Amino acid sequence: MNTSLKVQVTNVCKSFENNLVLQNINLDVNEGEIFGLLGPSGAGKTTLVKMIAGINNADSGTIRVLDVLMPNLSLLKKVGFMAQSDALYGELTALENLDFFAAIYGLRGSIRKARIDSVMDLVKLTENLRKPVSQYSGGMKRRLSLAISLLHEPEILILDEPTVGIDPVLRQSVWNELKRLSENGTTIIVTTHVMDEAEKCERLALLQDGHIIATGSPEELKEKTNASSIEEVFLQYGGADV
């Protein structure tokens, strides 16, 4: 793997109970890139990012992250993952949740406090730091999950539909932060079915029925299909044989 290539997925297939979810997936993600996985529910996006994060195994094919064959526990401190369903402890406060994950990532003392303050300010939850998570709304839980994924400043950030349930103003600030992170070298993989978010990615893979049906930058994909929007691109490719 060359030094700028941070994620490499090669001929990956995955089935659940004889249901083929992903078939012959190939993609590369470069350092500092915001790479989007775009597709409808059931296309295989969540399954793919869970395998990249090392949570699930592929049935066949290989996944390498930072030139390490996945899954591998040694990458825990270098990968941030925000799941589609919030993995939070409801009986604990937000601060206690953050402290728990900070300890896992090896953050201590003043560095831990500074990172907690920083990520909670980003997601606009500072005033709710000591509130039990059970009292959070759904959107607040999504924001806390995002804060946790950013806590240890990972080299690879994997976000599964991170802005679902978040208001438009905060959604824009989240994307501004993702752009800043990528400019500083963080490699970001984000799943979405929101077309305007797909436009913000540097490159996209379009997924449908477990296949990648197209890859490229938003502009490349629009130019190739003579389309005016990513939604139109997807409709054109989605109607083709795969």
C-alpha positions as CSV (number, residue, x, y, z in Angstrom):
1,M,0.0,0.0,0.0
2,N,1.4,3.4,-0.9
3,T,1.8,6.0,1.9
4,S,-1.2,8.2,0.8
5,L,-3.6,5.2,0.6
6,K,-5.2,4.8,4.0
7,V,-8.0,2.3,3.3
8,Q,-8.0,-0.5,0.7
9,V,-11.0,-2.8,0.2
10,T,-10.3,-5.7,-2.2
11,N,-12.9,-8.1,-3.6
12,V,-14.9,-8.1,-0.4
13,C,-18.1,-10.2,-0.1
14,K,-20.4,-10.5,2.9
15,S,-23.5,-12.6,3.6
16,F,-25.9,-12.9,6.5
17,E,-27.9,-16.2,6.7
18,N,-27.4,-16.9,3.0
19,N,-28.4,-13.3,2.1
20,L,-25.6,-11.8,0.0
21,V,-25.3,-8.2,1.4
22,L,-22.0,-7.1,-0.4
23,Q,-20.5,-8.6,-3.5
24,N,-17.0,-7.9,-4.9
25,I,-16.5,-4.6,-3.3
26,N,-13.3,-2.7,-4.3
27,L,-12.4,0.8,-3.2
28,D,-9.5,2.9,-2.1
29,V,-9.5,5.9,0.2
30,N,-6.7,8.4,0.3
31,E,-5.1,10.3,3.2
32,G,-7.1,13.4,4.1
33,E,-10.0,12.5,1.9
34,I,-13.7,12.8,2.7
35,F,-15.0,9.7,1.0
36,G,-18.8,9.2,0.8
37,L,-20.8,6.0,0.6
38,L,-24.1,6.9,-1.0
39,G,-27.1,4.6,-1.3
40,P,-30.6,3.7,-0.1
41,S,-31.3,1.8,3.0
42,G,-30.3,-1.9,2.5
43,A,-27.6,-1.1,0.0
44,G,-24.9,-2.4,2.3
45,K,-23.3,0.8,3.5
46,T,-23.5,0.0,7.2
47,T,-22.2,-3.5,6.7
48,L,-19.2,-2.1,4.7
49,V,-18.2,0.5,7.2
50,K,-18.5,-1.9,10.1
51,M,-16.0,-4.2,8.3
52,I,-13.7,-1.3,7.6
53,A,-13.8,-0.4,11.3
54,G,-13.0,-4.0,12.2
55,I,-16.3,-4.7,13.9
56,N,-17.4,-7.4,11.4
57,N,-15.3,-9.8,9.3
58,A,-15.6,-10.2,5.5
59,D,-16.5,-13.6,4.2
60,S,-13.9,-13.2,1.5
61,G,-11.6,-10.5,0.2
62,T,-9.4,-8.2,2.3
63,I,-9.6,-4.9,4.0
64,R,-6.5,-3.0,5.0
65,V,-6.6,0.2,7.1
66,L,-3.3,2.1,7.6
67,D,-1.7,-0.9,5.9
68,V,-2.9,-3.3,8.6
69,L,-5.2,-6.2,7.7
70,M,-8.5,-5.8,9.4
71,P,-9.9,-6.6,11.9
72,N,-7.0,-5.7,14.3
73,L,-7.4,-4.4,17.8
74,S,-4.1,-2.5,17.5
75,L,-5.9,0.1,15.5
76,L,-8.4,0.9,18.2
77,K,-6.7,4.2,19.1
78,K,-6.3,5.2,15.4
79,V,-9.8,4.7,14.2
80,G,-12.9,6.6,15.3
81,F,-16.3,5.0,14.5
82,M,-19.8,6.5,14.9
83,A,-22.4,3.9,14.5
84,Q,-25.9,4.5,13.1
85,S,-27.4,3.4,16.5
86,D,-26.0,5.3,19.5
87,A,-23.7,3.1,21.7
88,L,-24.2,5.2,24.9
89,Y,-24.7,4.4,28.6
90,G,-28.1,6.1,29.4
91,E,-27.7,5.9,33.2
92,L,-24.5,7.8,33.0
93,T,-24.0,11.5,32.3
94,A,-22.5,12.7,29.1
95,L,-19.3,13.5,31.0
96,E,-19.1,10.0,32.4
97,N,-19.7,8.5,29.0
98,L,-16.8,10.7,27.6
99,D,-14.6,9.8,30.5
100,F,-15.2,6.1,29.9
101,F,-14.2,6.3,26.2
102,A,-11.3,8.6,26.9
103,A,-9.9,6.0,29.3
104,I,-10.2,3.4,26.6
105,Y,-8.3,5.6,24.2
106,G,-5.6,6.4,26.8
107,L,-6.4,10.1,27.3
108,R,-5.5,11.4,30.7
109,G,-5.3,14.5,32.8
110,S,-5.4,17.9,31.2
111,I,-5.4,16.4,27.7
112,R,-8.5,14.4,28.5
113,K,-10.3,17.5,29.8
114,A,-9.2,19.7,26.9
115,R,-10.5,17.1,24.4
116,I,-13.8,16.7,26.2
117,D,-14.3,20.5,26.3
118,S,-13.4,20.7,22.6
119,V,-15.7,18.0,21.2
120,M,-18.6,19.1,23.4
121,D,-18.3,22.6,22.2
122,L,-18.2,21.4,18.6
123,V,-21.5,19.6,19.0
124,K,-23.0,22.4,21.2
125,L,-23.6,20.2,24.2
126,T,-21.4,21.9,26.8
127,E,-24.4,23.0,28.9
128,N,-25.6,19.4,29.0
129,L,-22.3,17.8,30.0
130,R,-23.5,16.7,33.4
131,K,-27.0,15.6,32.3
132,P,-27.8,11.9,32.3
133,V,-27.9,10.6,28.7
134,S,-31.3,9.1,29.4
135,Q,-32.6,12.7,29.4
136,Y,-31.1,13.5,26.0
137,S,-33.3,13.8,22.9
138,G,-32.5,11.6,19.9
139,G,-30.6,14.4,18.2
140,M,-28.6,15.1,21.3
141,K,-27.6,11.5,21.5
142,R,-26.4,11.6,17.9
143,R,-24.3,14.7,18.7
144,L,-22.8,13.0,21.7
145,S,-21.9,10.0,19.7
146,L,-20.2,12.2,17.2
147,A,-18.2,13.9,20.0
148,I,-17.1,10.5,21.3
149,S,-15.9,9.4,17.8
150,L,-13.8,12.6,17.6
151,L,-12.4,12.4,21.2
152,H,-9.1,10.8,20.5
153,E,-8.3,12.7,17.2
154,P,-8.3,9.5,15.1
155,E,-6.3,9.1,11.9
156,I,-9.3,7.4,10.3
157,L,-12.9,8.6,11.1
158,I,-15.8,6.4,10.0
159,L,-19.3,8.0,10.4
160,D,-22.5,6.1,9.6
161,E,-25.1,8.6,8.8
162,P,-23.8,11.1,11.4
163,T,-26.3,13.9,10.8
164,V,-29.6,12.1,11.1
165,G,-31.8,13.9,13.5
166,I,-29.5,17.0,13.7
167,D,-30.9,20.4,12.8
168,P,-29.6,22.1,9.6
169,V,-27.5,24.8,11.3
170,L,-25.6,22.2,13.4
171,R,-25.4,19.9,10.4
172,Q,-23.5,22.6,8.5
173,S,-21.1,23.2,11.5
174,V,-20.5,19.4,11.6
175,W,-19.5,19.4,7.9
176,N,-17.3,22.4,8.4
177,E,-15.5,20.5,11.1
178,L,-15.2,17.4,8.9
179,K,-13.7,19.7,6.2
180,R,-11.2,21.2,8.7
181,L,-10.2,17.7,9.9
182,S,-9.6,16.4,6.4
183,E,-7.5,19.4,5.6
184,N,-5.4,18.5,8.6
185,G,-4.9,15.0,7.3
186,T,-7.7,13.0,8.9
187,T,-9.2,10.4,6.5
188,I,-13.0,10.4,6.7
189,I,-15.5,7.8,5.4
190,V,-19.1,8.9,5.8
191,T,-22.3,7.1,4.8
192,T,-25.3,9.1,3.8
193,H,-28.5,9.0,1.8
194,V,-28.8,12.8,1.8
195,M,-27.9,14.1,-1.7
196,D,-26.6,17.5,-0.6
197,E,-24.2,15.8,1.9
198,A,-22.9,13.6,-0.9
199,E,-22.0,16.8,-2.8
200,K,-19.7,17.8,0.0
201,C,-17.6,14.6,-0.3
202,E,-14.4,14.7,-2.4
203,R,-15.2,11.2,-3.9
204,L,-18.2,9.0,-3.8
205,A,-19.0,5.3,-4.2
206,L,-22.6,4.7,-5.2
207,L,-24.0,1.5,-3.6
208,Q,-27.1,-0.4,-4.7
209,D,-28.1,-4.0,-3.8
210,G,-24.7,-4.8,-2.5
211,H,-22.7,-3.6,-5.5
212,I,-20.7,-0.5,-6.1
213,I,-22.3,0.9,-9.3
214,A,-20.1,3.9,-9.7
215,T,-17.2,5.8,-8.1
216,G,-15.7,9.3,-8.6
217,S,-15.9,12.8,-7.5
218,P,-19.4,14.4,-7.6
219,E,-18.3,16.5,-10.5
220,E,-16.9,13.5,-12.4
221,L,-20.0,11.5,-11.9
222,K,-22.3,14.4,-13.0
223,E,-20.1,15.0,-16.1
224,K,-20.0,11.3,-17.0
225,T,-23.8,11.1,-16.9
226,N,-24.6,14.6,-18.1
227,A,-26.5,15.1,-14.9
228,S,-27.1,18.3,-12.9
229,S,-27.2,16.7,-9.5
230,I,-26.0,13.6,-7.6
231,E,-29.6,12.5,-7.2
232,E,-29.9,12.5,-11.0
233,V,-26.6,10.6,-11.3
234,F,-27.8,7.9,-8.9
235,L,-31.1,7.5,-10.7
236,Q,-29.3,7.1,-14.0
237,Y,-26.8,4.5,-12.7
238,G,-29.5,2.8,-10.6
239,G,-31.4,2.1,-13.7
240,A,-28.5,0.4,-15.4
241,D,-27.5,-3.3,-15.2
242,V,-25.1,-4.0,-12.3
